[in-house]
Each structure stands twice: as C-alpha cells, then as structure tokens.
C-alpha cells in the first residue's frame, strides 16, 4: 500500500509538471505565432516601400538621362 501511495503521489506530481509544461509550450507557440505575424507585416511594408522607391528612382532617372543626351 505504501508503494501504491508513493506511485500515486509521484504520478500526480508528474501530471502537474506535464500540465505546467504544456501550458508553457502553448504560451511559447502563441508568442511565436504573433512574432511571425508582426514580422510578415513588416516585410510587406518594406516591400511596398522598396517598390515606391524604385518607381521614384525611375521617374528621376528619366530627366537625368534626357539631360545627358542633350549635352
């Protein structure tokens, strides 16, 4: 009976630790998903900014090229 009681106590302890670890893992996964979503949003913003800068550079290069050909 003593061994059964010990096993039951250890089992409850292990179950409690497992539940705590599961909650910690769930929290880490939730945090990681949020970080990935924020990173993806930032990548989209950077991509749009680069596209705008590329367009502006092309618009600005045309008059410079025309001036170079005229000279």
Phi, psi and omega in degrees: 000324180296317179295320179297318179296317178298315180298319178296318179295316179294323178296318178294321178297314179297319179296319178296317178295319180296319179296318178297318179294321178297318178294321179296318179295317179300318179296318179295320179294316179300316179298317180296319179298318178297318179296319179296318179297316179294321178296320179297319178298317180295320178298318177300315179300316181295318178300318178294319180296319179295319178299316178296318179294322179297316178297318179295321179296320178295319179295323181283334182283332181299310178296326179294317179295320178296320178294322181293320179289328181288333185281000000 
